[in-house]
């Protein structure tokens, strides 16, 4: 099952929104979010917290991602699933 939604994030005083596809897996949900043109998957770790992975995206593309922004997106996702 797959669903599309927007992830609203307030980061550094700015209201942002990111397109997201939600995919149900046997282990929960994977949130596939496009951040700065880079596809980032947010998946639950062993503790149930969501972490960002960029998969097969070249490192030069992922270097432009703001880790603080990725953490803010993960926090919103965690609030959605809880």
N, C-alpha and C positions, 0 to 999 in steps of 0.2 A: 504494500500500500504506500502511496506517495501523495504528499500534499504540498502546496505552495503557500508561503506566507511572507510577511515582512517582519524583520527583527528591528524594533525601535531601540536605539541606544542613545543615551546622553553621555557624551564624552568630551571632556575639556570645555564644558559649557555649551556645547553644540548638540543640537538634536539631529541625529543621523538615522537612516533607515537602510537596511540591507535586504535584498531579495534572498529568499531561502527556500530550499526544497527539503522536506522532511521525509526520510525514508525509514520505515519500520523494519527492524532486523530481529533476529532471535535474541539478541542481547539488549534490546531497547530501541532507541531512536538514533539516527545519524542526521545531523543538521548540516546541509551543504549550503554554505554561504559564500557569496562573491564579495570579496573585500579588496578594494583598490585593483580590480581587474584580475585578482588571483582567486581561484576556487579553493576554499578552505573547508574541510570537514571537521565538525565538532562531534566527538564521540565520547561516550562515558568511559572513564577509567575504572580501575578496580574498586575505588571508593565511591563510585557513582557521580563524581565530578566530571564536568565536560572539559575536554582538552582539544586544542586545535592541531590539525595535521594538514599538511599541504600535499601529501602523497607524492606523485611523480612530477610536481612542478619544479622547474630548475631553481637552484639556490639563488641565482641572481634576481629572480622574480620574488622570492619570499623575503629577501633582505629588505624590501621596501615596506613590509608589513609592520605596523606599530604593535608591539607586544601588549602594551597597555590597552589598546583598542580590542585586541583579541580577547584579553581577559574580561573586558567589559561585555563583549558579545557573549562569552561563555556564561557570565553571571545572569544575563537576561535569559539565555536558554535554560539554565538551571531553574530559574523562577517559573518558566513555562511548564517544565515537566514535573515540578513538585506540587 
